[in-house]
Amino acid sequence: MSELMRSIGDSNPRSTTRYHSSSTFPAEKLQKEEMSCSPNSDSVSSERTGHFVWNSVSGGYLDSSAGVGVFEEKEAERWLKHYSSRQSILLVGEGDFSFSASLAMAFGSASNIVATSLNTESFLRKNYRNAMSNIQKLTSRGAKVLHGVDATEMATHPLLRDHKFDRIIFNFPLSGFFHNESAESVLRRHRELVRLFMANAKKMLGSRGEIHITHKSSRSYKEWQLEELGSSEGLRLIEEVPFNPADYPGYENKYGFGGDKNFPCYPCNSYKFGLIRKTRRGRGRKENLR
């Protein structure tokens, strides 16, 4: 289990769940068995007490009586498109939590995931019929779900501010539309939302982490100029790749302000941003992190 999951679970007064990683085996159990093992051996150790023996190939302890592994120090890495079960992942602005649930289902264990929404739990229950079942898929696999998290202020959130992430994801950011508002005003609000999200995400990113923004790529949405916004916040565009919702089983791209309908999102891309190193002494250029 990551330190992030421990601290979030322990510091949240409303949390009654303790997250236990399936990849850990109780130390006291090993002591009781008085195991003698040789993790650095080139072959499976023959030194054992009871039924447990170190397997240097799998990197874990095996129950020789049952022929099955009871401890895997290094679980198999699982991928879904750009995301890995070994990455620390923060998701921002989730609608019905179907995207983060898709990752959790693909990974098997979701102890590497923190999924957040601006909406309250009562709003989700009222507006998205599958929200609570998706949240159950997350929490039952060890993910942490937080409500009322503002993407423009999340770097100061008491349960997030002290942690770094490998991937920070914001799918289809939108600040909403208001009656009789000019197109110029709407565009300014959308761009400001993205800029402030980037400014916060940058503070929460590991040195080689990435910020992913999925966004429509039609002409009007290109006016958001994401690459320019990233540059203004000290981020560089790593790559721009097509986004296909069907690549994430169960994902439903819901409207963020109520209603349980999907919005049309084609064409759309995922924009990956990374940090930019400070200029090194004696060099007149910036070096990008990847």
Disulfide bonds with the S-S distance in Angstrom:
none
